[in-house]
Amino acid sequence: MQMSGDITLVGFFAVLLALTIVLAYGSPLFGQNWAQIMQWLQVILPVETVLLGSAVGFYLFGNRR
């Protein structure tokens, strides 16, 4: 059984998504243009949510027979 590896992967993608959101909202404080941040988020957020969703799906439903 590979449960600890699956939960580690889920945790990694969850932390990555949280870090992306924190950096996106914190970037204007460091002088970044909000329009550029929005374009970046439109590219990266769908990719990260798909990765997190697939990792959670494999964690929850991957070991059923």
N, C-alpha and C positions, 0 to 999 in steps of 0.2 A: 504494500500500500504506500502511496506517495503523497499522503495528506500534508505533511509539513512543507514539502516543496511547493504544493499548490497554494497553500495559504501564504507562503512567502511571496509568491508571484502576485497574488491578489493584493497583499499589503504594499508591495512595491508600486503597482499601478495606482493604488489609492493615494499613496504619498505623492506620486508623480502628478496626479490630477490636482491634488490640494496645493502642491507647490506651484503649479502652473497658474491656478486661480489667484493665489497670494501674490505672485510676481506680476501678474497682469494688472491687478488693482494697485499694486505698490509702485509700478513703473512710472506713472505720471509724477510721483513725488520726486523722482530722480531726473525729471526733465524729458522723458520720452513723450512722443506725440501720441495722443489717444487714437487717432485714425490708424496709425501704423500698428498699434497694439490690437485694435479690433480686427484688422486684416490678418494678423498673426493668429489670433484666437479662432477666427473662422476656419483656419487650416488645421490647427493643432488640436482643438477640443474634440471634433468628431473622431479623429484618430485615437486619441487617448480614451474616449468613452467606449469605442469599439474594443480596444485592447482590454480595458477593465471589465467590460461586459463578458467578453469571451473567457477571460481568466476566472471570473465568478461562475460562469456557466460550467466550465470544466471542473471547478472545485465542487460545485453543488451536485452536478449531474453526470460527471465524467466516470465515476466508479460504479455505476449501477449496472446490473446484469439482467 
